[in-house]
Amino acid sequence: MQKISCCIRLGEVPLHLYHVTAGFLMLKRQGIIDLKIERLSKHDKNKLPYNMMEVIINDEVRVLYDLNDGYDNLLTSGQNYVNFMDTLLIDYDICFKRSFSKEYNAKLKYSNKIYPLGLNYMVTIRGNISHVPTGNDPNKEKLKKLYRMLPFSEYYNGLYNVESFENAPIKDRDPKILFMARLWDTKGDAGLNIPPSKSEERVYINEVRAKCIRLCRKEFGKQFFGGVSPSNFSNEHYTDIVIEDKTVTKRNNYLKKVKESSICIATMGLHESIGWKFAEYVSASRAIVTEELHYEVPGDFQNGINYLTFKTPEECVNQIYKLVMDDDYRYQMMVNNFNYYHQYVRPDRLVLNSLITIMKNGGDHDEANSNSLYAYV
């Protein structure tokens, strides 16, 4: 098979992009692609918006990977997402979007260029190019990246390796239930001015998470573990559900809790996104109860098969009971998520699926490459 040539044009690399860069590097190490890294200068005129990355395929196909939470989170006052996205997409042949919505895309001139990328989370591999500060990274982020390289750091890159999240389905007669979350300051994060609509969204997210935790504590007792991570905001406004033992919220201990729990709960993220937590649950092959999803992912990923949805905290409790009371159903959902993870979420598979889509849509001259890639699926 002739290897596909991939050139990553690396600008600013925030945490959302680690998943994709890890995938490209895994494919290179597996001998599936040739990979070149082009580091953009700080003043490069082609600098992309936040959480986006450009990859050139076979020296001709310009691909945009958009890992943003939604369609409107980068807009400034007076902008609308239609003009923002169409202006961006005019220069690209194809775009893979984490938060993919047919409804939003229908309003775009270049909607035919957009494909769903899939679930996203902060996951990496040893030697990921994202670990090294770039000229485009803000100074604060450069310092954070250096800190993440230190093994004693709470945020050490090694704690986010692919294998750290993975787990096999289990049959558990006494299933544990988990919901650990964070709350958002409704006035915005430090140095961030947010519009009233986004402040209202944060109020909603906080209240749903808090009510779910309170109800689950009352309904399931010791079978449930949950709460919110300590912060100035949560300590002031949600004292009753703050997790007092801070060691529980550390990365290793959190992932241990996930793997010990057969049923994990998720809620809507900022900008109606599917949060990292959801992808972490799928990676660990857990049974999932989640607030309704607003975006679409590739493959056969369905309500009732891979997860159960709820609209209210009361409905969340009812859905949990369905999984608690039916061992076979719960186990089958875990198996379904194990399979989906290995086909669509693991970094190398997520990127490989995007390359297959590119080859299928790249014309007759790419048919051989496309067919050859299917050997890895």
SULQUI-V574206 format. One record per residue. N is the residue number from 1. PHI is phi in degrees with one decimal (NA if undefined). PSI is psi in radians with two decimals (* if undefined). Layout:
BEGIN
n=N phi=PHI psi=PSI
n=N phi=PHI psi=PSI
END
This chain:
BEGIN
n=1 phi=NA psi=2.31
n=2 phi=-74.2 psi=2.19
n=3 phi=-68.9 psi=2.54
n=4 phi=-77.1 psi=2.35
n=5 phi=-91.3 psi=2.19
n=6 phi=-126.2 psi=2.26
n=7 phi=-121.1 psi=1.97
n=8 phi=-86.0 psi=2.13
n=9 phi=-93.7 psi=1.75
n=10 phi=-92.1 psi=2.01
n=11 phi=-108.4 psi=-2.20
n=12 phi=-71.4 psi=2.38
n=13 phi=-125.6 psi=1.55
n=14 phi=-79.0 psi=3.07
n=15 phi=-59.8 psi=-0.56
n=16 phi=-60.4 psi=-0.45
n=17 phi=-88.7 psi=-0.19
n=18 phi=-57.6 psi=-0.67
n=19 phi=-56.7 psi=-0.79
n=20 phi=-74.8 psi=-0.78
n=21 phi=-63.7 psi=-0.63
n=22 phi=-61.3 psi=-0.72
n=23 phi=-62.5 psi=-0.76
n=24 phi=-63.8 psi=-0.74
n=25 phi=-66.1 psi=-0.66
n=26 phi=-62.5 psi=-0.73
n=27 phi=-66.2 psi=-0.64
n=28 phi=-63.9 psi=-0.79
n=29 phi=-68.3 psi=-0.42
n=30 phi=-84.3 psi=-0.06
n=31 phi=79.2 psi=0.32
n=32 phi=-89.1 psi=-0.57
n=33 phi=-132.1 psi=2.79
n=34 phi=-95.8 psi=2.40
n=35 phi=-130.4 psi=2.30
n=36 phi=-125.2 psi=2.49
n=37 phi=-113.3 psi=2.14
n=38 phi=-110.8 psi=1.92
n=39 phi=-86.4 psi=2.10
n=40 phi=-79.2 psi=2.52
n=41 phi=-73.0 psi=2.82
n=42 phi=-60.0 psi=-0.52
n=43 phi=-106.2 psi=0.34
n=44 phi=-61.6 psi=2.29
n=45 phi=-68.4 psi=-0.29
n=46 phi=-95.6 psi=0.31
n=47 phi=-58.9 psi=2.27
n=48 phi=-90.3 psi=2.78
n=49 phi=-61.6 psi=2.95
n=50 phi=-56.9 psi=2.48
n=51 phi=64.1 psi=0.46
n=52 phi=-125.7 psi=2.66
n=53 phi=-146.5 psi=2.49
n=54 phi=-104.4 psi=2.41
n=55 phi=-131.0 psi=2.31
n=56 phi=-100.1 psi=2.15
n=57 phi=-103.9 psi=2.21
n=58 phi=51.7 psi=0.63
n=59 phi=63.2 psi=0.23
n=60 phi=-143.5 psi=-0.52
n=61 phi=-94.0 psi=2.05
n=62 phi=-90.3 psi=2.11
n=63 phi=-119.2 psi=2.36
n=64 phi=-110.3 psi=2.20
n=65 phi=-104.8 psi=2.07
n=66 phi=-113.9 psi=1.91
n=67 phi=-104.2 psi=0.33
n=68 phi=-69.3 psi=2.79
n=69 phi=-66.4 psi=-0.59
n=70 phi=-153.7 psi=-2.66
n=71 phi=-103.3 psi=-0.30
n=72 phi=-118.8 psi=0.05
n=73 phi=-73.2 psi=-0.25
n=74 phi=-102.6 psi=0.00
n=75 phi=-74.1 psi=2.45
n=76 phi=-97.0 psi=3.00
n=77 phi=-56.4 psi=2.25
n=78 phi=92.7 psi=-0.23
n=79 phi=-84.1 psi=2.72
n=80 phi=-128.6 psi=2.70
n=81 phi=-67.6 psi=-0.45
n=82 phi=-63.6 psi=-0.91
n=83 phi=-64.5 psi=-0.69
n=84 phi=-61.0 psi=-0.87
n=85 phi=-71.9 psi=-0.73
n=86 phi=-65.1 psi=-0.68
n=87 phi=-63.6 psi=-0.63
n=88 phi=-73.1 psi=-0.79
n=89 phi=-72.7 psi=-0.34
n=90 phi=-58.3 psi=-0.49
n=91 phi=-92.7 psi=0.03
n=92 phi=-121.3 psi=2.63
n=93 phi=-83.6 psi=-0.54
n=94 phi=-157.2 psi=2.61
n=95 phi=-135.2 psi=2.33
n=96 phi=-109.2 psi=2.06
n=97 phi=-113.4 psi=2.23
n=98 phi=-61.1 psi=-0.93
n=99 phi=-92.6 psi=1.56
n=100 phi=-103.9 psi=2.24
n=101 phi=-138.9 psi=2.11
n=102 phi=-61.8 psi=-0.60
n=103 phi=-64.7 psi=-0.81
n=104 phi=-67.7 psi=-0.73
n=105 phi=-63.5 psi=-0.52
n=106 phi=-59.6 psi=-0.39
n=107 phi=-88.5 psi=-0.11
n=108 phi=-92.7 psi=2.53
n=109 phi=-66.5 psi=-0.63
n=110 phi=-108.8 psi=0.63
n=111 phi=-60.5 psi=-0.48
n=112 phi=-66.8 psi=-0.24
n=113 phi=-86.8 psi=-0.21
n=114 phi=-98.1 psi=2.32
n=115 phi=-129.1 psi=2.65
n=116 phi=-70.8 psi=2.32
n=117 phi=-85.0 psi=-0.84
n=118 phi=127.7 psi=-3.03
n=119 phi=-66.1 psi=2.53
n=120 phi=-128.1 psi=2.49
n=121 phi=-155.8 psi=2.93
n=122 phi=-79.5 psi=1.71
n=123 phi=-136.7 psi=2.58
n=124 phi=-149.6 psi=-3.11
n=125 phi=-137.5 psi=2.87
n=126 phi=-61.1 psi=2.33
n=127 phi=78.3 psi=0.27
n=128 phi=-60.5 psi=2.34
n=129 phi=-61.9 psi=-0.37
n=130 phi=-69.7 psi=-0.34
n=131 phi=-69.3 psi=-0.50
n=132 phi=-87.6 psi=2.25
n=133 phi=-57.3 psi=2.47
n=134 phi=-109.4 psi=2.89
n=135 phi=-63.9 psi=-0.39
n=136 phi=-90.4 psi=-0.23
n=137 phi=-67.9 psi=2.41
n=138 phi=-59.4 psi=2.66
n=139 phi=-56.3 psi=-0.66
n=140 phi=-63.4 psi=-0.69
n=141 phi=-71.2 psi=-0.59
n=142 phi=-60.5 psi=-0.76
n=143 phi=-63.7 psi=-0.70
n=144 phi=-63.5 psi=-0.68
n=145 phi=-65.1 psi=-0.69
n=146 phi=-63.4 psi=-0.69
n=147 phi=-66.1 psi=-0.65
n=148 phi=-69.6 psi=-0.26
n=149 phi=-80.5 psi=-0.23
n=150 phi=-87.8 psi=2.17
n=151 phi=-57.8 psi=-0.48
n=152 phi=-84.7 psi=-0.07
n=153 phi=-71.6 psi=2.47
n=154 phi=-61.7 psi=-0.43
n=155 phi=-110.1 psi=0.46
n=156 phi=-53.9 psi=2.32
n=157 phi=-54.4 psi=-0.58
n=158 phi=-63.4 psi=-0.33
n=159 phi=-78.0 psi=-0.17
n=160 phi=-114.9 psi=0.30
n=161 phi=-63.5 psi=2.72
n=162 phi=-49.6 psi=-0.82
n=163 phi=-66.7 psi=-0.39
n=164 phi=-63.8 psi=-0.50
n=165 phi=-93.7 psi=-0.42
n=166 phi=-73.9 psi=2.52
n=167 phi=-157.3 psi=2.79
n=168 phi=-97.6 psi=2.69
n=169 phi=-59.7 psi=2.59
n=170 phi=-133.1 psi=2.61
n=171 phi=-99.1 psi=2.04
n=172 phi=-128.3 psi=2.10
n=173 phi=-76.8 psi=-0.31
n=174 phi=-128.5 psi=1.26
n=175 phi=-65.5 psi=2.37
n=176 phi=-89.5 psi=2.65
n=177 phi=-121.1 psi=2.38
n=178 phi=-131.3 psi=2.37
n=179 phi=-151.8 psi=1.66
n=180 phi=-106.7 psi=2.29
n=181 phi=-142.8 psi=3.02
n=182 phi=-115.9 psi=2.77
n=183 phi=-113.4 psi=2.67
n=184 phi=-106.0 psi=2.34
n=185 phi=-63.9 psi=2.12
n=186 phi=-70.3 psi=-0.22
n=187 phi=-91.6 psi=-0.08
n=188 phi=104.4 psi=2.77
n=189 phi=-74.1 psi=2.94
n=190 phi=-54.5 psi=2.20
n=191 phi=77.0 psi=0.11
n=192 phi=-115.9 psi=2.08
n=193 phi=-96.1 psi=2.12
n=194 phi=-113.4 psi=2.57
n=195 phi=-69.4 psi=2.82
n=196 phi=-54.3 psi=-0.66
n=197 phi=-62.9 psi=-0.64
n=198 phi=-76.4 psi=-0.53
n=199 phi=-65.3 psi=-0.73
n=200 phi=-64.0 psi=-0.64
n=201 phi=-62.5 psi=-0.72
n=202 phi=-65.2 psi=-0.68
n=203 phi=-59.5 psi=-0.81
n=204 phi=-60.6 psi=-0.86
n=205 phi=-58.5 psi=-0.81
n=206 phi=-60.2 psi=-0.78
n=207 phi=-67.6 psi=-0.73
n=208 phi=-62.1 psi=-0.80
n=209 phi=-62.5 psi=-0.78
n=210 phi=-63.8 psi=-0.78
n=211 phi=-66.0 psi=-0.67
n=212 phi=-62.5 psi=-0.77
n=213 phi=-63.7 psi=-0.80
n=214 phi=-63.4 psi=-0.75
n=215 phi=-66.3 psi=-0.74
n=216 phi=-67.2 psi=-0.66
n=217 phi=-60.6 psi=-0.76
n=218 phi=-68.9 psi=-0.71
n=219 phi=-80.8 psi=-0.68
n=220 phi=-111.2 psi=-0.13
n=221 phi=56.7 psi=-2.29
n=222 phi=-70.3 psi=-0.25
n=223 phi=-69.3 psi=-0.37
n=224 phi=-107.3 psi=2.40
n=225 phi=-124.2 psi=2.23
n=226 phi=-168.7 psi=2.88
n=227 phi=161.9 psi=-3.11
n=228 phi=-112.7 psi=2.61
n=229 phi=-70.1 psi=2.55
n=230 phi=-63.8 psi=2.43
n=231 phi=-160.8 psi=2.89
n=232 phi=-57.8 psi=-0.70
n=233 phi=-69.3 psi=-0.89
n=234 phi=-68.0 psi=-0.62
n=235 phi=-63.6 psi=-0.53
n=236 phi=-85.5 psi=-0.68
n=237 phi=-107.5 psi=-0.34
n=238 phi=-134.7 psi=0.86
n=239 phi=-55.4 psi=-0.65
n=240 phi=-68.4 psi=-0.31
n=241 phi=-118.0 psi=0.14
n=242 phi=-70.9 psi=2.34
n=243 phi=-72.7 psi=2.02
n=244 phi=-73.7 psi=-0.64
n=245 phi=-83.8 psi=1.76
n=246 phi=-65.0 psi=-0.40
n=247 phi=-66.6 psi=-0.44
n=248 phi=-65.0 psi=-0.53
n=249 phi=-85.2 psi=-0.10
n=250 phi=-66.7 psi=2.65
n=251 phi=-52.9 psi=-0.92
n=252 phi=-60.0 psi=-0.76
n=253 phi=-71.1 psi=-0.62
n=254 phi=-63.1 psi=-0.82
n=255 phi=-65.0 psi=-0.57
n=256 phi=-64.1 psi=-0.71
n=257 phi=-62.3 psi=-0.75
n=258 phi=-59.3 psi=-0.82
n=259 phi=-70.8 psi=-0.42
n=260 phi=-81.6 psi=-0.25
n=261 phi=-104.6 psi=2.25
n=262 phi=-79.8 psi=-0.51
n=263 phi=-120.0 psi=2.17
n=264 phi=-124.2 psi=2.50
n=265 phi=-109.0 psi=2.45
n=266 phi=-133.9 psi=2.66
n=267 phi=-130.4 psi=3.00
n=268 phi=-60.3 psi=2.45
n=269 phi=-93.4 psi=-3.09
n=270 phi=-59.1 psi=2.52
n=271 phi=59.8 psi=0.54
n=272 phi=62.9 psi=0.38
n=273 phi=-73.7 psi=2.83
n=274 phi=-87.7 psi=1.99
n=275 phi=-72.1 psi=2.92
n=276 phi=-58.8 psi=-0.62
n=277 phi=-55.9 psi=-0.71
n=278 phi=-60.6 psi=-0.81
n=279 phi=-64.2 psi=-0.62
n=280 phi=-64.1 psi=-0.68
n=281 phi=-63.6 psi=-0.76
n=282 phi=-63.9 psi=-0.72
n=283 phi=-60.8 psi=-0.58
n=284 phi=-91.0 psi=0.08
n=285 phi=59.2 psi=0.80
n=286 phi=-94.3 psi=2.79
n=287 phi=-82.9 psi=2.39
n=288 phi=-123.6 psi=2.35
n=289 phi=-115.7 psi=2.14
n=290 phi=-136.8 psi=2.62
n=291 phi=-61.0 psi=2.68
n=292 phi=-51.9 psi=2.44
n=293 phi=-86.5 psi=2.40
n=294 phi=-102.1 psi=-0.17
n=295 phi=-126.4 psi=2.87
n=296 phi=-110.5 psi=2.59
n=297 phi=-124.0 psi=2.81
n=298 phi=-73.0 psi=2.83
n=299 phi=82.5 psi=-3.10
n=300 phi=-91.4 psi=1.53
n=301 phi=-125.7 psi=1.90
n=302 phi=-131.1 psi=2.63
n=303 phi=-63.5 psi=2.34
n=304 phi=90.6 psi=-0.34
n=305 phi=-107.5 psi=-0.89
n=306 phi=-104.5 psi=-0.29
n=307 phi=-164.9 psi=2.90
n=308 phi=-120.2 psi=2.39
n=309 phi=-103.9 psi=2.76
n=310 phi=-141.1 psi=2.72
n=311 phi=-107.0 psi=-0.45
n=312 phi=-130.4 psi=2.75
n=313 phi=-57.4 psi=-0.61
n=314 phi=-63.9 psi=-0.71
n=315 phi=-68.5 psi=-0.54
n=316 phi=-57.9 psi=-0.82
n=317 phi=-61.2 psi=-0.75
n=318 phi=-62.4 psi=-0.69
n=319 phi=-68.9 psi=-0.64
n=320 phi=-61.2 psi=-0.72
n=321 phi=-59.9 psi=-0.63
n=322 phi=-59.5 psi=-0.67
n=323 phi=-79.6 psi=-0.63
n=324 phi=-64.7 psi=-0.69
n=325 phi=-84.3 psi=-0.22
n=326 phi=-125.8 psi=1.66
n=327 phi=-61.7 psi=-0.71
n=328 phi=-67.3 psi=-0.74
n=329 phi=-63.4 psi=-0.78
n=330 phi=-61.9 psi=-0.79
n=331 phi=-64.7 psi=-0.70
n=332 phi=-64.6 psi=-0.65
n=333 phi=-63.9 psi=-0.66
n=334 phi=-64.9 psi=-0.73
n=335 phi=-62.6 psi=-0.73
n=336 phi=-60.5 psi=-0.71
n=337 phi=-73.6 psi=-0.56
n=338 phi=-59.4 psi=-0.83
n=339 phi=-66.0 psi=-0.74
n=340 phi=-64.7 psi=-0.72
n=341 phi=-56.6 psi=-0.83
n=342 phi=-74.2 psi=-0.27
n=343 phi=-98.9 psi=-0.45
n=344 phi=-137.2 psi=-0.28
n=345 phi=-111.2 psi=-0.71
n=346 phi=-52.2 psi=2.41
n=347 phi=-48.9 psi=-0.79
n=348 phi=-67.1 psi=-0.60
n=349 phi=-73.6 psi=-0.67
n=350 phi=-60.0 psi=-0.80
n=351 phi=-71.1 psi=-0.72
n=352 phi=-59.0 psi=-0.74
n=353 phi=-61.5 psi=-0.65
n=354 phi=-67.3 psi=-0.67
n=355 phi=-66.1 psi=-0.67
n=356 phi=-62.1 psi=-0.73
n=357 phi=-61.8 psi=-0.72
n=358 phi=-62.5 psi=-0.80
n=359 phi=-65.3 psi=-0.68
n=360 phi=-66.3 psi=-0.48
n=361 phi=-106.3 psi=0.20
n=362 phi=-100.1 psi=0.10
n=363 phi=102.9 psi=3.00
n=364 phi=-62.4 psi=-0.55
n=365 phi=-68.0 psi=-0.24
n=366 phi=-101.4 psi=0.06
n=367 phi=-62.1 psi=-0.72
n=368 phi=-63.4 psi=-0.77
n=369 phi=-62.2 psi=-0.72
n=370 phi=-62.6 psi=-0.82
n=371 phi=-64.4 psi=-0.66
n=372 phi=-66.1 psi=-0.65
n=373 phi=-63.8 psi=-0.50
n=374 phi=-64.3 psi=-0.32
n=375 phi=-64.7 psi=-0.36
n=376 phi=-95.9 psi=-0.04
n=377 phi=-88.9 psi=*
END
